[in-house]
Amino acid sequence: MWGQKTSTPKVDLREQRRPSAAEAMDMVTKRKKVRDKQLTGASQITTKQSILPVTLVTILFFLWGFAYGLLDVLNKHFQEVLHVSRAQSSGLQGAYFGAYFIGPLTYSGWIVRKFGYRWTFITGLCIYGVGALMFWPSGIKRSFGGFCGSMFIVGSGLSTLETSANPFIATCGPPRWSELRLNLAQSFQAIGTVVAPLLASRVLFKDVGEEGSTSLQSVQYVYLGIACFVFLLAIVFFFAPIPEVTDADMADQAEQSAADTGYFDKPMRKQYTLFFGVFAQFCYVGSQVAIAGYFINYVTEAKPGLSSARGSDQLAIAQGLFAIGRFVASILMRVMKPRWILLAFLTCCIIFAAASMATYGDAAVAMLSIVLFFESCVFPTIFTLSLRGLGRHTKRGASFLVASVSGGAVFPPMLGGVADLRDSTRIAMAVPLAGFLVAWTFPLYLNIFERKKLDGFRATKVGMDDSDSAGPSGEKGYAAKETEYA
């Protein structure tokens, strides 16, 4: 009846004509606005079509790998220059990773669902740039609190980038290679963590903490350069061809795989595997950050007389093993199930972390370095396996997983506190060891209870054939339909 409100009927995605991947890419080139409940055809994107956008987003992984690598070096240098304790210096990690708890659950998650991946990338880069600029007045004032505040803003920008970049890489392309894509992209993040400590100890922060030197000017100039670079990168992403993979596309992709995976739509509150994955990721990231943040302290204790600069070199070697581990895991995922690899790598993390507590000298450094090799694939693999089968909840689930990175704000202060109390970083490695043990229960659960679902996604043919994503012949310029789903 006229004048009365009528509700829009719920429509099953399977009853809709599915746009092709070619049409999804065409919407990108024409810069058409896309809503999150709109079926665009991006669920059909093939590996070939995903190469350019995935490559562009991979640059971001290197960017925050570099920022994270600088963070670990600054931790030790600020202890020396600003005369803060090991526990106090963890305030840098607390500020950086504390931002990860706030951003993805509030503004970052809202931006990616409301405006899409492109604008989330641009927003994150701009926030990161502002945080980097704030290092300049903090250096002038020689304020450790100011550096922590600046690092919080940097973390806010990077958490916004991760809220969009991780799910984008995981979903932009055939679902069977989701874990491989994210591990490969994050391999370049690992390269950034290798390059940063080397540049920091040899070039960027060479004079910071040296005898008689109290200058922080090099820190200021480094972050000024970073700010200029990320602002330019934000402009690049404004014009970049970034396809929008909507919640409707993810629901469509999950339904296409339902015969293999047993997928059926569930409300967010019943996504128990996701919540378990978030808790495991929280504990794992906390352990990883704690080890990296106090690696130089550990090395200089294990080998008395070793300088912090030489300790930075040892950290670079360990981060090099971390990067190699990611490439190795990516190769293994071509032939092995990711759930097996995750269980094996986390098991080795536990073994070698325990060994690092029982050894001294070069053997101790070797044990802790090997831990970093096996840490390599854990974060991206937990991330992608936790997203499996979320369908329309994929972006929201990714926000929770990125928020779990805030574990990096919890574990380092605990390790620093134990190290100060016992005057031993070696004994304090019991803190990350406990985190690894908790995280290990997640792949154990997946291998026992979620085998069918995970193996089904590995077997799906969605996005694997170019001819399947080309669309019916003669149908061009199809306007993507907007649907509502339960």
C-alpha positions in Angstrom: 0.0 0.0 0.0 1.3 3.4 -0.9 2.9 5.4 2.0 3.7 2.2 4.0 7.3 1.0 4.5 8.1 -2.2 2.8 11.1 -4.4 3.6 13.5 -5.6 1.0 13.2 -9.3 0.5 16.2 -11.4 1.4 17.8 -13.0 -1.7 19.9 -16.1 -1.9 23.1 -15.3 -3.6 22.9 -18.6 -5.6 19.7 -17.2 -7.3 21.6 -14.2 -8.7 23.5 -14.0 -12.0 27.1 -14.1 -10.9 29.2 -11.3 -12.5 32.5 -12.4 -14.0 36.0 -11.6 -12.7 36.6 -9.6 -15.9 33.6 -7.4 -15.0 35.0 -6.9 -11.5 38.3 -5.7 -12.9 36.3 -3.5 -15.3 34.6 -1.8 -12.4 38.1 -1.0 -11.0 39.3 0.7 -14.1 36.1 2.8 -14.4 36.4 3.6 -10.6 32.8 2.7 -9.9 31.7 2.9 -6.3 31.1 -0.5 -4.7 28.9 -1.4 -1.7 29.8 -4.2 0.7 26.5 -6.0 -0.1 27.1 -5.9 -3.8 28.0 -9.0 -5.8 30.9 -7.8 -8.1 32.4 -11.0 -9.4 35.6 -10.5 -7.5 35.2 -14.0 -5.9 36.1 -15.4 -9.3 39.4 -13.5 -9.7 42.2 -15.7 -11.1 45.8 -15.8 -10.1 46.8 -13.9 -13.3 44.2 -11.2 -12.7 45.4 -10.8 -9.0 49.1 -10.3 -9.7 49.2 -6.5 -10.1 46.9 -5.6 -7.1 48.6 -8.2 -4.9 52.0 -6.9 -5.9 51.1 -3.3 -5.0 49.7 -4.3 -1.6 52.9 -6.4 -0.9 54.8 -3.1 -0.9 52.9 -2.3 2.3 54.1 -5.5 3.9 57.7 -4.5 3.3 56.9 -1.0 4.8 55.6 -2.3 8.1 58.3 -4.9 8.3 60.8 -2.1 8.1 59.0 -0.1 10.8 58.9 -3.2 13.0 62.6 -3.9 12.5 63.4 -0.3 13.5 61.3 -0.8 16.6 63.4 -3.6 17.9 66.6 -1.6 17.5 65.2 1.5 19.1 64.2 -0.5 22.1 67.9 -1.2 23.0 69.2 2.2 21.9 66.7 4.1 24.0 67.7 2.1 27.1 71.2 3.5 26.6 70.5 7.1 25.4 67.4 8.0 27.5 68.4 5.8 30.5 65.3 3.7 30.8 65.1 0.2 32.2 64.3 -2.9 30.1 60.8 -3.0 31.4 60.3 0.7 30.7 61.7 0.4 27.2 58.9 -2.1 26.4 56.6 1.0 26.4 57.6 1.3 22.7 56.1 -2.1 22.0 53.2 -1.4 24.3 52.3 1.8 22.4 52.9 0.3 18.9 50.9 -2.9 19.5 48.4 -1.3 21.8 47.1 0.7 18.8 46.3 -2.7 17.2 43.7 -3.4 19.9 41.9 -0.1 19.3 42.1 0.5 15.5 40.7 -2.7 14.0 37.8 -3.0 16.5 36.8 0.7 15.9 37.6 3.0 13.1 39.8 0.7 10.9 37.2 -2.1 10.8 34.4 0.5 10.1 36.4 2.1 7.3 37.1 -1.2 5.4 33.5 -2.2 5.6 32.0 1.2 4.8 34.5 2.5 2.1 36.4 -0.6 1.0 40.0 -1.6 0.7 41.4 1.3 -1.3 40.3 4.1 1.1 41.5 2.0 4.1 44.9 1.7 2.5 45.1 5.5 1.9 43.8 6.3 5.5 46.3 3.9 7.1 49.2 5.4 5.1 48.2 9.0 6.1 48.0 8.1 9.8 51.4 6.4 9.6 52.9 9.5 8.0 51.6 11.7 10.7 53.0 9.4 13.4 56.4 9.4 11.7 56.4 13.2 11.6 55.8 13.3 15.3 59.2 11.8 15.9 60.8 15.1 15.1 59.4 17.1 18.1 59.9 14.0 20.4 63.6 14.0 19.4 64.0 17.7 20.1 62.4 17.3 23.6 64.3 14.0 24.2 61.0 12.7 25.5 60.6 8.9 25.8 56.9 9.5 26.4 56.8 11.5 23.2 58.4 8.7 21.3 55.8 6.3 22.8 53.0 8.6 21.7 54.5 8.9 18.2 54.8 5.1 18.0 51.2 4.7 19.0 50.1 6.9 16.0 52.5 4.8 13.8 50.9 1.7 15.1 47.4 3.1 14.5 48.3 3.6 10.8 49.9 0.2 10.4 47.0 -1.5 12.1 44.7 0.2 9.7 46.8 -1.1 6.8 46.8 -4.6 8.2 43.0 -4.5 8.7 42.7 -4.2 4.9 46.0 -5.7 3.5 45.9 -9.2 5.2 42.3 -10.0 4.2 42.8 -8.5 0.8 45.7 -10.7 0.0 43.9 -13.7 1.5 40.8 -13.2 -0.7 42.1 -11.6 -3.9 42.6 -14.8 -6.0 41.7 -18.5 -6.0 40.8 -19.5 -2.4 42.8 -22.7 -2.6 46.1 -20.6 -2.5 45.0 -18.2 0.2 47.6 -19.4 2.7 50.3 -19.5 0.1 49.6 -15.9 -1.1 49.6 -14.4 2.3 52.8 -16.2 3.4 54.5 -15.1 0.2 53.4 -11.5 0.6 54.5 -11.5 4.2 57.9 -12.8 3.1 58.6 -9.3 1.9 57.5 -8.0 5.3 60.2 -10.3 6.8 62.8 -8.9 4.3 61.9 -5.4 5.7 62.7 -6.7 9.3 66.1 -7.9 8.0 67.0 -4.7 6.2 65.9 -2.4 9.1 68.3 -3.6 11.8 71.2 -3.7 9.4 70.7 -0.2 8.2 69.9 1.0 11.7 73.1 -0.4 13.3 75.5 0.5 10.3 74.0 3.7 8.9 70.7 5.2 10.4 71.4 5.0 14.1 75.1 4.4 14.0 75.9 7.3 16.5 72.9 6.7 18.8 74.1 5.2 22.1 77.8 5.4 21.2 80.1 6.6 24.0 79.8 10.3 24.5 76.9 10.6 22.1 73.4 11.5 23.2 72.0 12.8 19.9 68.7 11.5 18.5 68.9 13.6 15.3 69.4 10.5 13.1 66.2 9.0 14.5 64.4 12.2 13.6 65.6 12.3 10.0 64.9 8.6 9.4 61.3 9.0 10.4 61.0 12.3 8.4 62.1 10.3 5.3 59.6 7.5 6.1 56.8 10.1 6.4 57.6 11.6 3.0 57.6 8.1 1.4 54.3 6.9 2.9 52.5 10.1 1.8 53.7 9.6 -1.7 52.6 5.9 -1.5 49.1 7.1 -0.4 48.9 9.0 -3.7 49.9 5.9 -5.7 47.1 3.9 -4.0 44.6 6.5 -4.9 45.2 5.7 -8.6 46.1 2.0 -8.2 43.8 -0.7 -9.7 42.5 -2.3 -6.5 39.5 -4.6 -7.0 36.9 -4.5 -4.2 36.2 -8.0 -2.7 33.0 -7.4 -0.9 31.3 -9.4 1.9 28.8 -10.6 -0.8 31.6 -11.9 -2.9 33.0 -13.8 0.0 29.6 -15.3 0.8 29.3 -16.3 -2.8 32.7 -17.9 -2.9 32.0 -19.9 0.3 28.7 -21.1 -1.1 30.4 -22.3 -4.3 32.7 -24.4 -2.2 30.0 -25.8 0.1 29.9 -29.2 -1.5 33.6 -29.7 -0.6 33.7 -27.9 2.7 30.3 -28.4 4.3 29.9 -24.6 4.6 26.6 -23.1 5.8 26.0 -19.6 6.9 26.2 -18.9 10.6 25.9 -15.8 12.7 29.1 -14.1 13.9 28.6 -15.2 17.5 28.9 -18.9 16.4 32.2 -18.6 14.5 34.0 -20.5 17.2 37.1 -21.4 15.1 37.6 -17.7 14.5 37.5 -16.8 18.2 39.9 -19.6 19.0 42.2 -18.4 16.2 42.1 -14.8 17.6 43.2 -16.0 21.1 46.0 -18.2 19.6 47.1 -15.3 17.5 47.2 -13.0 20.5 49.4 -15.4 22.4 51.7 -16.1 19.4 52.2 -12.5 18.4 52.9 -11.6 22.0 55.6 -14.2 22.1 57.1 -13.2 18.8 57.3 -9.6 19.7 58.8 -10.3 23.1 61.6 -12.4 21.7 62.4 -9.8 18.9 62.2 -6.9 21.3 64.7 -8.4 23.8 66.8 -10.4 21.3 69.7 -7.9 21.5 69.6 -8.0 25.4 69.6 -11.8 25.2 72.6 -11.9 22.9 74.7 -9.4 24.8 74.0 -11.4 28.0 74.7 -14.8 26.4 78.0 -13.4 25.0 79.4 -10.9 27.5 81.5 -8.1 25.9 79.4 -8.0 22.7 78.3 -4.5 21.8 74.7 -3.5 21.0 75.7 -2.8 17.4 77.0 -6.4 17.1 73.8 -7.6 18.8 71.9 -5.8 16.0 73.9 -7.7 13.5 72.9 -11.0 15.2 69.3 -9.8 15.2 69.5 -9.2 11.4 70.8 -12.8 10.9 67.9 -14.1 12.9 65.4 -12.0 11.0 67.1 -13.3 7.8 66.2 -16.8 9.0 62.7 -15.6 9.6 62.4 -14.3 6.0 63.9 -17.6 4.6 61.4 -19.5 6.7 58.5 -17.7 5.1 59.7 -18.5 1.6 60.3 -22.1 2.6 56.8 -22.4 4.1 55.3 -20.8 0.9 57.0 -23.5 -1.2 55.9 -26.3 1.1 52.3 -25.1 0.9 52.3 -26.0 -2.8 52.6 -29.7 -1.8 51.5 -29.9 1.9 48.4 -28.9 3.8 48.8 -25.6 5.7 47.3 -27.1 8.8 50.2 -29.7 9.0 52.8 -27.0 8.4 51.4 -24.8 11.1 51.4 -27.6 13.7 55.0 -28.6 12.8 56.4 -25.0 12.9 54.8 -24.1 16.2 56.0 -27.4 17.7 59.6 -26.5 16.7 59.1 -23.0 18.2 58.4 -24.6 21.5 61.3 -27.0 21.3 63.9 -24.4 20.4 62.6 -21.7 22.8 63.0 -24.2 25.6 66.5 -25.0 24.4 67.4 -21.3 24.4 66.7 -21.2 28.1 69.1 -24.1 28.8 72.1 -23.1 26.8 74.8 -20.4 26.8 77.1 -18.6 24.4 76.9 -19.2 20.7 74.7 -22.3 21.2 72.1 -20.1 23.0 72.1 -17.5 20.2 71.7 -20.3 17.6 68.7 -21.8 19.5 66.9 -18.4 19.7 67.7 -17.6 16.0 66.2 -21.0 15.0 63.0 -20.0 16.9 62.7 -17.1 14.5 63.0 -19.4 11.5 60.0 -21.5 12.7 58.0 -18.4 13.7 58.0 -17.4 10.1 54.7 -18.8 8.8 52.7 -18.9 12.0 51.0 -15.5 11.8 49.8 -15.6 8.2 48.8 -19.2 8.4 46.7 -18.7 11.6 45.2 -15.7 9.9 44.1 -17.4 6.8 43.0 -20.7 8.4 40.9 -18.7 10.9 39.2 -16.8 8.0 38.2 -20.0 6.2 34.4 -20.4 5.8 33.5 -17.0 7.3 31.7 -15.9 4.1 29.9 -12.6 4.7 31.8 -12.2 8.0 35.2 -12.2 6.4 36.1 -8.5 6.9 34.8 -8.3 10.4 36.7 -11.5 11.3 39.8 -10.1 9.8 39.4 -7.0 12.1 39.3 -9.3 15.1 42.4 -11.2 13.9 44.4 -7.9 13.4 43.3 -6.7 16.8 44.8 -9.8 18.3 48.2 -8.4 17.3 47.8 -6.3 20.4 49.3 -9.3 22.2 52.6 -7.6 21.3 51.7 -4.9 23.9 51.2 -7.5 26.7 54.0 -10.0 26.5 57.1 -7.7 26.2 56.4 -5.9 29.5 56.0 -9.3 31.2 59.3 -10.5 29.7 61.0 -7.2 30.7 59.6 -7.4 34.2 60.9 -10.9 34.7 64.2 -10.0 33.2 64.6 -7.1 35.6 63.4 -9.2 38.6 65.8 -12.1 37.9 68.4 -10.0 36.1 68.4 -12.5 33.3 66.8 -12.3 29.8 67.5 -16.0 29.3 65.2 -17.0 32.2 62.6 -14.5 31.1 62.2 -16.5 27.8 59.8 -18.6 29.8 57.2 -15.9 29.0 57.2 -16.4 25.2 57.5 -20.1 25.7 54.2 -20.1 27.6 52.6 -18.1 24.7 53.8 -20.6 22.1 52.3 -23.5 24.2 48.9 -21.8 24.2 49.0 -21.0 20.5 50.0 -24.6 19.7 46.6 -25.8 20.8 45.0 -24.1 17.8 46.6 -26.1 15.0 46.1 -29.2 17.1 42.3 -28.4 17.2 42.3 -27.7 13.4 43.9 -31.0 12.6 41.5 -33.0 14.8 38.1 -31.2 14.2 38.3 -28.9 11.1 40.0 -31.2 8.6 37.1 -31.5 6.2 36.4 -27.8 5.9 40.1 -26.8 5.5 40.9 -29.6 3.0 37.7 -28.7 1.1 38.9 -25.2 0.4 42.2 -26.6 -0.8 40.3 -28.7 -3.3 37.9 -26.0 -4.6 38.2 -25.0 -8.3 36.9 -21.4 -7.8 39.1 -18.9 -9.6 41.3 -21.6 -11.0 40.2 -21.5 -14.7 40.3 -18.3 -16.8 37.5 -19.5 -19.0 35.3 -19.9 -15.9 35.8 -16.3 -14.9 35.3 -14.8 -18.4 31.5 -14.7 -18.1 28.9 -15.8 -20.7 29.8 -14.8 -24.2 28.1 -11.7 -25.5 27.3 -10.4 -22.0 29.3 -7.1 -21.5 28.8 -4.1 -19.3 26.7 -6.0 -16.8 25.8 -3.8 -13.8 26.6 -5.7 -10.6 23.6 -6.5 -8.6 23.1 -5.5 -5.0 21.8 -8.2 -2.8 20.9 -8.6 0.8 21.6 -11.8 2.6 20.8 -13.3 6.0 
